[in-house]
């Protein structure tokens, strides 16, 4: 405008800053959030939005900002339990931000009982164990805080039962020492945590306390390949199932480092108090221990005193029968390196390589497989049975290879490549329906018994059960055996 007149420029528009909203009480409070509320300011109709700030500091030096809110509330989540928060709100438009609400609102999230988990029990013994738990959440409050492990011998343990009280309030793992347990007994366990809101429990786990160990005794019944381990049952304890394991070692001082793994015996019934151990070396001192084993582990006895296995038989030893039995079973025999001392239970059977073989008085030895023998004596009162279908081969060694002063019953085949002598009172029972009697030297008083049925070259038959007493020297010619019966000569094929 001047003396010439007034001229207008272009029209310009602007929007004033928005007004100040009014804070309102929060709602929908939970342990992790709430709804912030406010009322809109009185102002013109220009478009605006709200900006919300909240935090745990009422100066809002540390805060979280939410922008672009169009409603007069905002739902806040992801907060911590039992914590006090503050919030305020302002309006924003294209010109800028209006003033914050004249006051801030205070809100505290709710609290709850803690959250806790239970882990497996560890470090189990007969009378103690370690319970394990983890605090997942304090529930927002550690007021009246107690945490620990509770247990009992039936399901559903609570803090009214045996418990520890030394757990942590930190969000971490903790332990509790279970004491005064009964051996070999099942227990049920829970971790727990308590605050002013209530008590929470972890899931239930169970375990068996270890069995008491058995009491070790001395080994017995040593052989050249083993012995019998002996023990007595554990003392008074619970009724959970358990078994025994026997371990054998060549050292008492370094037992574990010298365990004979091939001789470990497991799964022995809890009612047993002994176990035969086999597969060991001859002439060796061994030690053993016994473990009581249940589902939680094992508890070992002390270590036994030493027990020595016997010396081993050699195929060239002297052998003699120690009982009536099977030739082909080592339990029938005992052996000695010199034939006079140091007799041991044999761990093999005699053969033609043995120094000497003797079947003693009152022992009957029966063959169950073919046998070759040399330098063998059947003592008076002793008996050897050659079973049907089997062959006894008398090999040719030094001197007499088979001396029969007792009885030899031949129901099979006797092949003599060496010498056979039947002594005075000795009996060779030829229990076959043929005359394949081997070449034998018959001493005065020797007896041949023909237990089968035989026909002679003349007119007389020889009936089963007949006894022929040799009073003269026997000899052969033309493949025939000559023997004397009542001073008459008979020739048989």
Buried (B, 14 or more C-beta within 10 A) or exposed (E): EEEEEEEEEEEEEEEEBBBBBBBBEBEEBBBBBBBBBBEBBEBEEEEBBBBBBBBBEEEBEEBBEBEEBEEBBBEBEEBEBBBEBBBBBBBBBEEEEBEBBEEBBEBBBBBBBBBBBBBEBEEBBBBBBBBBBBBBBBBBBBEEBBBBBBBBBEEEBEBEBBBBEEBBBEEEBBBBEBEEBBBBBBBBBBBBBBBEBEBBBBEBBBBBBBBBBBBBBBBEEBBBBBBBBBBEBBEEBBEBEBBBBBBBBBBBEEBEEBBBEEBEBEEBEBEBBBBEBEEBEBEBEBBBBBBBBBEBBBBBBEBBEBBEBBBBBBBEBBBBBBBBBBBBBBBBBBBBBEBEEEBBBBBBBBBBBBBBBBBBBEBBBBBEEBBBBBBBBBBBBBBBBBBEEBBBBBBEBEEBBBBBBBBBBBBBBBBBBBBBBBBEBBBBBBBBEEBEBBEBBBBEEBBBBBBBEBEBEEEEEBEEEBEBBBBEEBEEEEEEBBBBBEEEEBEBE
